[in-house]
Amino acid sequence: MKKISKKILEYLLEGNKIMVDKIFNETFSNNNSLLLFEEIITEVMYKVGDLWENGEISLAQYYLVGNISEELFNKYSEKFKFSSKQKVHDKYNLAIVTLEDFHGLGRKIVLSFLNSAGFEVQDFGIGKTVEEVFKLSINKKIDILLVSTLMLPAALKVKDLGEKLKSKNPNIKIVVGGAPFRIDKTLWKEVKADAFGETASDAVKIVKRMVEYEKSNI
C-alpha cells in the first residue's frame, strides 16, 4: 500500500476521524482530487475488506471505516465540486442503488464519477429491497441500473432482480459492483448481470460503452 493509504487506514481503524480529515484536507485540493480520492480510498477499502474476510477486524470496524470515509467524501465532494452540472447524455435513464445494505460509500463515489462524466443519474439510495428497486426502475423507465452490494446474500439477489426487471423491460442493462463481485470475479456472470465494474472509473467506461452501443444500433 502507498504510505498515505497506510496512514489513512491506521487512523480509520482507530476511528480517528480528525486525523483522517486532516490528511484529506492536505491531499484532495486540486482538479485531480476525485481520481486521487478513488485511487487511495479504493486501496484502503480493499485492504479493509481483506482484513474483514480474514477475521482480523469486526464487521463493526468495517462499518466504522465506511461511515467515516463516506462522511468525509461528502464533505470534500462538496468542497471541491467533484460532480459536474454539465449534462451531455440525456437520452438514457440511469439509476444507482445499494441493494439491501446501508453502506453507501461505493455508490456515492460511482455517482460522483458519472456526474463528472456528464451523466445524470437517479440515486435510489441505500437499503433497498429487490421489490423496491424493481418498482422504482420500472416506474422511472430506467435503461441502465447500477447496483452496489456489500454482502454476498445481497449480491446473489441481483439474479432475482434482473429476472424481474428483464421480464418487464428486456433491454434494461444491469451493472454490478462491490466486495462480493471483487472477491469472486465470475459472480457477476452467475447472477446474470450485464457487466461488472471494480472501480468507479470502470463504471463510467461501462456506461459510456453501453450508451455508445445503443446509439450505433438505432
Rosetta blueprint (number, residue, H / E / L):
1 M L
2 K L
3 K H
4 I H
5 S H
6 K H
7 K H
8 I H
9 L H
10 E H
11 Y H
12 L H
13 L H
14 E H
15 G L
16 N L
17 K H
18 I H
19 M H
20 V H
21 D H
22 K H
23 I H
24 F H
25 N H
26 E H
27 T H
28 F L
29 S L
30 N L
31 N L
32 N L
33 S H
34 L H
35 L H
36 L H
37 F H
38 E H
39 E H
40 I H
41 I H
42 T H
43 E H
44 V H
45 M H
46 Y H
47 K H
48 V H
49 G H
50 D H
51 L H
52 W H
53 E H
54 N L
55 G L
56 E L
57 I L
58 S L
59 L H
60 A H
61 Q H
62 Y H
63 Y H
64 L H
65 V H
66 G H
67 N H
68 I H
69 S H
70 E H
71 E H
72 L H
73 F H
74 N H
75 K H
76 Y H
77 S H
78 E H
79 K H
80 F L
81 K L
82 F L
83 S L
84 S L
85 K L
86 Q L
87 K L
88 V L
89 H E
90 D E
91 K E
92 Y E
93 N E
94 L E
95 A E
96 I E
97 V E
98 T E
99 L E
100 E L
101 D L
102 F L
103 H L
104 G L
105 L H
106 G H
107 R H
108 K H
109 I H
110 V H
111 L H
112 S H
113 F H
114 L H
115 N H
116 S H
117 A L
118 G L
119 F E
120 E E
121 V E
122 Q E
123 D E
124 F E
125 G E
126 I E
127 G E
128 K E
129 T L
130 V H
131 E H
132 E H
133 V H
134 F H
135 K H
136 L H
137 S H
138 I H
139 N H
140 K L
141 K L
142 I L
143 D L
144 I E
145 L E
146 L E
147 V E
148 S E
149 T E
150 L L
151 M L
152 L H
153 P H
154 A H
155 A H
156 L H
157 K L
158 V H
159 K H
160 D H
161 L H
162 G H
163 E H
164 K H
165 L H
166 K H
167 S H
168 K H
169 N L
170 P L
171 N L
172 I L
173 K E
174 I E
175 V E
176 V E
177 G E
178 G E
179 A H
180 P H
181 F H
182 R H
183 I H
184 D L
185 K L
186 T L
187 L H
188 W H
189 K H
190 E H
191 V L
192 K L
193 A L
194 D L
195 A E
196 F E
197 G L
198 E L
199 T L
200 A H
201 S H
202 D H
203 A H
204 V H
205 K H
206 I H
207 V H
208 K H
209 R H
210 M H
211 V H
212 E H
213 Y H
214 E H
215 K H
216 S H
217 N L
218 I L
